[in-house]
Amino acid sequence: PNTPQTSSPNCATVTEWTSRWAAPESAGITPPAESFLATLKKELAHRRVFKTRAEARLAIRHWVEAWYNRRRLHSALGYQTPIEWEDHYRHTNTMAA
């Protein structure tokens, strides 16, 4: 239905591609990973069409590095970005050592 498609017939959709490496039924998937994939699909994959897998990979990498890790606030991290949380964690552990 509104699954993002690639224009090449031999390219999987982003939803199919991410499902292959992190389907909930696969061994070892964690609730945070399921949450991340749901967010990725909702905020990126379901909003556009990718011409190739390479284009989809580049868009995912950019979304993670530029948005998800640097600007998006995470409730599980006290409404900090992952980068802010890591910086605070490193600073706290450096001071304690």
C-alpha positions as CSV (number, residue, x, y, z in Angstrom):
1,P,0.0,0.0,0.0
2,N,2.1,3.0,1.1
3,T,5.3,1.0,1.3
4,P,8.2,3.0,-0.3
5,Q,9.2,1.5,-3.6
6,T,12.4,1.8,-5.5
7,S,12.1,2.4,-9.2
8,S,14.3,-0.5,-10.2
9,P,12.4,-3.8,-10.3
10,N,15.2,-5.8,-8.7
11,C,15.6,-3.3,-5.7
12,A,13.8,-4.1,-2.6
13,T,11.7,-1.5,-0.8
14,V,13.3,0.0,2.3
15,T,10.7,-1.8,4.4
16,E,11.6,-5.2,2.9
17,W,15.3,-4.4,3.2
18,T,15.2,-3.5,6.8
19,S,12.9,-6.4,7.6
20,R,15.5,-8.9,6.3
21,W,18.2,-7.9,8.7
22,A,16.1,-7.1,11.7
23,A,12.7,-8.8,11.5
24,P,11.1,-9.0,15.0
25,E,10.9,-12.8,14.7
26,S,14.7,-13.1,14.1
27,A,16.8,-14.2,17.0
28,G,18.3,-11.4,19.1
29,I,16.1,-8.5,18.1
30,T,15.5,-6.2,21.0
31,P,12.7,-3.7,21.7
32,P,15.0,-0.7,21.1
33,A,15.9,-2.1,17.7
34,E,12.2,-2.6,16.9
35,S,11.5,1.0,18.0
36,F,14.4,2.3,15.9
37,L,13.2,0.5,12.8
38,A,9.7,1.7,13.3
39,T,10.9,5.3,13.6
40,L,13.1,4.9,10.5
41,K,10.2,3.7,8.5
42,K,7.8,6.3,9.8
43,E,10.1,9.3,9.5
44,L,12.1,8.4,6.3
45,A,11.2,5.3,4.4
46,H,7.4,5.8,4.1
47,R,7.9,9.4,2.9
48,R,9.8,8.9,-0.3
49,V,10.7,6.7,-3.2
50,F,14.3,5.5,-3.8
51,K,15.6,4.8,-7.2
52,T,18.3,2.3,-6.0
53,R,19.4,0.5,-2.9
54,A,22.5,2.7,-2.9
55,E,20.3,5.8,-2.7
56,A,18.3,4.2,0.1
57,R,21.4,3.3,2.0
58,L,22.8,6.9,1.6
59,A,19.5,8.4,2.8
60,I,19.4,6.1,5.8
61,R,23.0,6.9,6.7
62,H,22.3,10.6,6.4
63,W,19.1,10.3,8.5
64,V,20.9,8.5,11.3
65,E,24.0,10.7,11.4
66,A,22.4,14.1,10.7
67,W,19.0,13.7,12.4
68,Y,18.5,10.7,14.6
69,N,21.8,10.9,16.5
70,R,22.3,14.7,16.5
71,R,19.0,16.4,16.7
72,R,16.2,14.0,17.6
73,L,15.4,13.9,21.3
74,H,15.0,10.5,22.8
75,S,12.7,9.9,25.8
76,A,14.8,6.9,27.0
77,L,17.8,9.2,27.2
78,G,16.1,11.9,29.3
79,Y,15.1,13.9,26.2
80,Q,18.7,14.3,25.0
81,T,20.1,13.4,21.7
82,P,22.3,10.2,21.6
83,I,25.3,12.5,21.0
84,E,24.5,14.6,24.1
85,W,23.9,11.5,26.2
86,E,27.2,10.0,25.2
87,D,29.1,13.2,25.8
88,H,27.6,13.5,29.3
89,Y,28.3,9.8,30.0
90,R,32.0,10.1,28.9
91,H,32.4,13.3,30.9
92,T,30.8,11.7,34.0
93,N,33.0,8.6,33.8
94,T,36.2,10.5,33.1
95,M,35.6,12.6,36.2
96,A,34.9,9.5,38.4
97,A,38.0,7.7,37.2
